[in-house]
Amino acid sequence: MEGAVQIPEGYSVAIETTAGGGGWTDLGLTMEGGEVALSYDKIDITSSVGTPVYSAIKNMIAKISISLIQLEQNNLAKLLGGISTVTPVAGDPVPITGETLVANAWDFNTFYPFEHQSGDGTVPTSISATNTGGTPVAGTDYFVTESGDGSGIWGVVIIDTDQTAKTANFVLAYTYTPSVSITHSVGSKSIEMVPRALKIYNTKVSFELYSVTNDGGMVWSFPRSDDDNPVTMSLELTAKVDTTRSDKDQLFKITDTWGVAGI
C-alpha cells in the first residue's frame, strides 16, 4: 500500500500532566531517534500427546526509547513517577502594571493568562483591573482562575457587565514572584512509582501509551565544553497494561494518517 510508506520527520513527546487526571505536558525538543517496541511471552498449550490445543500470550509490555534535549526539572520529575520532589526557590516579588488586553481584540468568557507567572505556580497577588467602560471588580466583572490543566498558569476571564466594554482596553496590574532556581531532590528507600500516560507522535502517527513508568532510571551527562552537540538525556520507559480499560485497548493506541486514502 503506497500511502502507508512513512517518511522520517522526527517526533515529539508529551506526558500526562497529572497522573490519572488527563491533560498533556510537552516534554520539549527531542534529539536522537525514538522507538516503541511491543513484546510479550507466547504460550503454546498442547495435549498430553503433544497435539496443539491453543496459543496465548502474557506479560505484554511496550518499551519506549526517547532522547530529550530540553531538560526541564518539572518534566523530569513527571518522568520519575513521583519518586522525587521539585521545589522552586522564590526570588523577589515583581509588580506589573499596564498589562493590556487591547480593545476589540479580547472577548467575554475567554481565559487570558497573565504574561508573568509565579515560579511556584501560585496565583499572583494584588490583582486589579481598569477598563474605560468602568471600574471592574474581581469576582463581579472578572474572575481570576487557573487554566485548569494543572500547569499553574493563572489568568483572568472577563464577564459582560456594565463595568466592562470590549471597545476599550482591559488593563491589568498584579504582583508575581519568579523563581531564582529550582531544587530537584531525588531518593527514597522505598516508594511507589505512579504511572502516567505518555504520547510519542509526529504529524502523521501518534502512539498514546496508557500506563508508563521509568524503569531504566536517568543519566545526567556533562559533556566537554568543546562538544558540538547539546546535552541530551536518553530514557528507556516501560508501558504496562492498564486492566481498568477495555480488553484489547489496555496498552496503547496508534492514530495513523499515513495510510489513509486521500491524505
N, C-alpha and C positions, 0 to 999 in steps of 0.2 A: 504494500500500500504506500504509494508515493508520499502522501500527505503526512504519514507517521514518521518520516525521517526527521530527526531532531538536530538542529544546528546549534552548536555550543553558544551560549550567551551569558554565562556566569549565573550567579544565584544570589538570593537574599535569604536571611533567616530572621524569623520572629518567634518570640516565646510568649506564652500566656502571661499576661500582666499580673494577674492574681491567681494563684493555684486554685483551680476549680471554679473560678469566678469569671472566666472569659476575658475578652479584650486581648489585644496583641501589643507587644513592645518590640520595636525594630532593634535588632542587635547590631545594626550598623554595617559598614562595609566588610566584605569578605575578601579573602586573598587566594589561597590555593583551591583546587577543585573540591567540590563536596560530593557526598555519596550517601545513599540509603540502601542498606543491604538486608534483605529479608532472609531469615533462616529458621529452621525447625528440625525436630527429630522425627524421623519417619519410623513407624512401627508396622511390621508385617506380621499379621496373625495367621497362623497355619493350624490345620487339624492335627490329630495325633499321628496321621500317616504322612504328614508333610504337604498336603494339598493346601493352596492358598484359600483363606477364608475372607479376609479383607485387609486393607491397609488404612492406617490412620496416622495422624501427626500429633505431637505435643511440644510444649516448650517453644511456641512460636514467638520470635522477637525480631526486632529490626535494629541494626547497628547504624548509627548516623555519624558521619565524619564531616566536620566543618572546620574552617580556618578563619578566625576573626582578625580584623585589623584595627577595629575601634574597641579598645579595652576599657569600657566604662564600668566602674565598680558596681553600680547597682544592677547592671545587666549580668555581670559575672556572678553576683550573689544569687540571682534568679536561677542561673545555670547550676549553682551548687545545691539547690534544692532545700534551702533552709538550714544549712549547717554552718552558716556564717552570719555576721551582723555588719551592716553598713551604718556608720554614724557620721552625719555631716558636722563639721566644725564651723560654728557660726562666726561671721565677721561682724562689722558694724552695720546697724540699720541705715538704709538709704532712702531718703524721702524722694518721691517722684511727683512732679506737678506738670500739668499741661499735656497729659497723655490723651490724645484726641481721636474720637471716632468721628470721621468727617461727615458733615451734613449731607443727607441724601445718599450716603454710602453705607449706612447701618440700618438695621431693621428691628422691629419689636420681636420679643420672644426668641431671640437668637443669642447663642453663647459667644461672648467676645473675651478671649483670655487677656489677662494683664501682660504687658510686654516684658515685665520683670517678675520673676518668681522667687520666693524664699527657698534657700537651699535645702531646708528640711521638709519641704512640701507642705508647710502650714500656710494658712491664709494670711495675706498681707494685712497690716493694721492701718488705722487712721484713714479709712477709705471714705472719700467724699466725691461728689459729682456736681457739675454745673451744666446747665443747658439753657440757652437763651429763651426757650419756651417756658421756663420756670426754674424752681429750685428743687431738684429731685431729692427724695428722701429714701435712704436704703430701707428695704423691706416693704416699701409702699409703691415707689415709682421705678425702682430697680432692685434686684437682689443679687447678692454675691454668692457664688456657688463653685463647687469643684467640678471638673469636666465630666466626672462620673466613671472614668476608666481606671481609677486608682493611680494615675500618673502624678498626682499632686499639682496639677495645673489648675489655677484659680482664675476666675474672671467674673464678668457681670452679664446679666440678662435684663434688658430694659423692658419695662411694661408700658403699655399705651395708656397714659393718664393725662390729666390737664396740665401736668408739670413737665411733660416730655414732648418734644417735637422733632420728627425726623428731618425737618428742613433746617435744623440747627446742629452745630457741633455738640457732641456729648463729651465733656471733658472730665477726666478722672484725675484724682490725686490719691496717693497711698504711700505707705512705707513698707519696704520689703527688706529682708535680711539675707544677703548672699552667703554662701559658704566660702571659707578661705581654703578649706581642704576637706578630704573625705577619709575617714578611717574605716578600713575593711578588715574585720577581725575574723579569723578562721580557726576552728579547732574545738573538738569535744571528744570526751572518752567514748560516749555512745549517744547517738542521736538519730532520730528517724529522718530519712530523706523524703521530701514531699515532691511527688512527680508533678510535672506541668506539661501542657500541650506544647508542641513545637511545630513550626511551619517552615519548610525549606522550599523555595519557589523561584521561578523567573516569570517572564511574561506569558509563557506558554504552558508550563507544567507546575503544579503545586502539590506537595506532599504535606498533609496535615497528620501528624503523629499524636495520638491522644494522651499517652501516659509515658513521659520521658524522664529519665534520671541520668545524672552524670556519674557513670560507674568507673570512668577512666581517670578521674582527677583532673588537675590542671598543672600546666608548666608555664611559669613566668620566665621569659628569656631576657637576657641582657646582651645584645649583640655588640660587637666592636663599633667604635664611633665612625669608622670608615666603611661600615657595611652599607651597601647601596639600597638594601631593602628595609622597609619599615618593620617595626616589631609586630609580630603576629602571635596568635595563640591557637594551636591546633587542638581540637576537642574530639573525644570519642564518647558518644552518648548512646544510651540504650532505651528503646521503646519496648514496653511490655503490654500485654493485652489488658484492656480495661473491661472487666467482666460485667460492669454495670450497663454497658452498651449492648445493642442488638447483636445477635450472632452474625458472623462474617463481616462485622464492622467494629471490631474491638481493638485493632492495632493501628491502622492508618487508612486514609483515603487519598486517592490521587485525582486531581482535577486536571484534565488534559485537553488542550485545544489544538495540539499539533495535528492530530489525526482526524479532526472534524472537517467534513467536506464543506467547501465553500469559504474556508478561512485562509 
